[in-house]
Amino acid sequence: MALVSRVPFQLTGRYAERNKWEVLNGPGDSRPTGRQIIEDEGLVGALGDKVILITGVSSGMGPETVRALALTGATIFATARNLDKAREALGPSLLSTGRVRLLFMDQTDLASVRKCAAEFRQQSGGKLHVLINNAGVMKTPESRTKDGFELQFGTNHLSHFLLFYLLKDLMLASSTPEFHSRVVNVSSSGHRYGPVRFDNLNFEGEYDGWAACTDLTQAKPVASQIERLYGAQGLHGYSLNPGSFVSPNLQKFCADEMEAAKGNERVTRYFVNLEQACATSVYAAVSKELEGKGGVVS
């Protein structure tokens, strides 16, 4: 994990000792899990007064992110388009606590995002301390959202931007000197490999699934702008790369590439399991090291 902010900041503590924890031996190696982050930060049962909202919890690293953050005692609102699938992924033991609540949100439909935000306001008591924009699609066939946007751009970027915009006032009001509010954007390293095509965001006439995916990973993070506009008011933004992991739902349109990757022993050493994949999201959401310091976690 590395942090880059407007003011240079060196990550300290146990996770800065890369040779101690970042031993690349593939899934389940010595790299930390989300649960380990919570335990190492001394946050088990310590955030009972906090409210967290996480998108995309029906598969992939979403359920593991919820599972790890639930250890803090925070009230967690989790969104999904398929609530039955989300219930199965989270399990009855977690949902029965009453601290994890599911909300329906279809991120291909901005009207659904607005409805979800309104329902969240009604149920959250007017508080929101951490927003984790986790949901996403990857290398999809050419398609459009219900609002006419290219599917990946509309789902991964626009829906999350709107969700933040609709709940921004709650996050500003919920911020305290002891715990500033945080927006955590799950992205990837794909932004390094292609520019945002502002002249053709929908890739009209030149669609390529990977190019559109690269485009969204550069457009998706709004961390820097959040920091510029609201950092001084106690609202900070972070963007992160969770690392390489296997998620059949997320990667269903790039099966060939995943098979090739899994056949390369050197590449598979970089892979993590889902418990490890969520660690950077969890770290960005609650780490005491990042308190008051907006930036980018990669």
N, C-alpha and C positions, 0 to 999 in steps of 0.2 A: 504494500500500500504506500502511496506517495501523495502528498498534498501539495497543490499549487494554488496560491491565492494572490490577491493584488499586492499584499505585503509578503515578501519571501518568508516562508515558515518551514522549519525543519521538523519532520515528524520525529517524535521522541518515544521513549518507553520501549517495552518489549518487542513491539512490531517493527521498530526501526532496526533491530538486530536481525537483518535478513538472513544471515548465515545460520541463525538459530531456528527459524521457523520456515523459511522458504526453501525447503529441500524438495526438489522436483522429482517425485517418484510416482506421479499420477494420483488418481482419486484415492482419498483416504490417507494421504501422506501427512507430513508434519505441519502443513499450512493450516491455519486456524479455521474453526467452524463458527457459525453464528452463535451457537450456544457458548463456545469458549470466549467469544468477545464479551458476552453479557457477564459471564462468571469472572473474567479477568478485570472487568471494569467495576466489579462489586455492585452490580445493578439488579441482582436477583431480588424481586419483590420491592424494589426501591422507587418505582415510577408509577405508583398507584393513582396519582393525581393527573397523569398525562393521558392525552388522546392521540392516537396514531391512525392514519388512514393509508392503506396499501392497496394498489390496484393489481389486478391479475393474479388471483390466488387459487385458480383451479388446477394449475399444473406447474411444472418446472420449479424454479427457485422460490416462487411466490409462497406456497405453503410452508416451506422451511423458514422463510423470513418471518412469517406470522408466528411460527412455532418458537423461534428463538426470542422474538420480542415479547411474546406472551409471558416469558419468564420474568419480565420486569414488573408484571402486575398492571401494566398500562391497559387502558381500554382500547381495543383495536377494532377498527372498522375495515372490512376487507371486501373488495368489489370483484365481481365476476359476471360474465355474460351467461354462463351456465351454472346456476346455483346448486343444482344437484351434484354436478361434477366437483364443485368447490367443497360441498359438504363431505363428499367422499374423500377428497384429498386432505382435508383438515382433520377429519375424524370426529366422532361424537364426544370423546373425552375432552377435547379442546373447546368445542362449541358449547358443551354443557356448563362450562364455567360461568357463562354470562358475560365474560370479558372480551369475547371475540364475537362480533356481529357482522353478518353478511348483508351486502347491499348489491342490488342488481345494477349493472352498468354495461351497456353495449357501446364500446368505444368507436364503432363504425358509424355511430349516430349521435350527433352533437346534442340533439334533443334529449337523448337518454342521459348524456353527461349532465345536462342542466337539471334533469329530474333527480338524478342521484345526488347532486350537490345540495338540492333543496331538502331531500330526505335526510341527508347527513346533518344539515343544520338543525332539523327538528329533533334528531336523536342524540346529538353530541353535547347538548348543554351549552352550545355556543363556544366550544373550545376545540382547537386543533393545534397541536404542538409539532407534529412531524407528518409530512406528506411524502410517501414513497411512490414514485411513478415507476412501477415495475412492469406493467403489462406491455406486451409487444408481439408483433408478428415479424416474420423473416422470409425474405426471398419469395414472396407470394407471386402467383400468376397475376398478370395484369388485371386489375379490378379497381372499382371505385367504392368509396364509402357512400352512405345514404345521402351525404351532402355534396357528392360529386368530386371528392378529392382522391388522389392516388391512395390506394389502400394503406400502404405502409406509412406514408407521410401523415395521412389523416388519423390513423389509429395510434401510432407511436408518438407523434409530436403534437398535432393539433388538439386531440382530445385531452391530453395531459395539460397542455397550456391553458385550455379553457377551464379545466377543473381547478387548476391553481388560481386562475383569475377570479373565479366565482367564490373561492374560499380564502383568498388573500387577506381579507379584513379580519377573519377569525384568527388567522395565524399571527397577524400583527398584534391583535388584542390579547392573544394567549402568551406572547413572549414575556419572559420575566428576566431580571438581571442574572438569576441563577441558571436559567435554562432558556436560551434563545430558541425561537422556532426554526425548523429546518425543512427545506425541500430537497429530497434526494432523487435524482434522476438516473435510472439504470440505463446505460448506453453500451458502447463497445469501442474497440479500437478502430472500427471501420471508418470513422471520420477522417483518418489519416490518408485514405486511399482515393478520395474523390471530392470535388467541390460540390457545394449546394447549387443546383441548377435553377436559379431564381427566374430565368427566362422560360423555364418549362418544368415547373414543379410536378406536373402530372405525367411527364415523360410521354407526351402525345407524339405518336408516330415513331418513337425510339425507345420503347420500354425494354428494360433489362432488369430482372429481379434483383441481381446483386448491386447494380448501379443505384437502383432505387433504395435498397437497403443501406448502402454507403451514404447516400444523400440524407436519409433520415437520421443516421447516427451523428451526423454533423449538425443537423438542424434541431434534434431533440433536446440536447442540454440547454437549459435556460439559466444555468447556475451563475454564470458571469453577470448576466443582466440583473438577476435577482439581487446579487451582491451589490452591484452598483446602485440600484434603486432603493434597496431596503436594508442593506447590511447595517447601516447606522441606526436603524429602528429595531434591530434585534431579530431580523428575519434573514436567514442565510441559505444559499444554494450550493448544492454539491452535485457533481456528475461522476459516474464511476463505470469501470469495466469490471464485471464480476469474474472474468476469466472464462476459460473454455470448459464447457460442461455438456453432458448429453441430456437433451430434453426432446423426446419424440414429438411432442406437440409443436414446439417452437421450430424444430428443424425438419418438419415433415416434407417441406418442399426442397430440401437440399440433402436428401438421403445419400446420393452418390458421393458428395463431398465429405459427408460424415464418415462413410464407410472407408474412403481413402485415408482420412485422418486417423481413424482407429487402426488402420493397418500399418501405420508408421510409428514405430516404437519411440522415436525421439519426440514426435508430436504428442503422443499420448502421455508423456511425462508432465506435460503442461496442463493436462485436463484435471479438473477437480470434481468432486461429487457435489450433489445439491446442497448438502449441509455446509460445505466449504464455499460454494458459489455465493451463498447469501451473506457471507461474513462481511464483505465490504459494504453492502447495504446497511447491515446492522451497525457496523462501525460508524458509518457516516450519520446514521440516525441518532445515535445515543452516546458516542464516545465523549468522555470528558476532555480528552486532548483537543477536540475540535471546537470546544465551547467558545463562541464569539468569533470564530475564524471561518469565514466563508471561503469557498474555493472549489477545487476539483479533486476528487478522490479517484485515482485510476488504478 
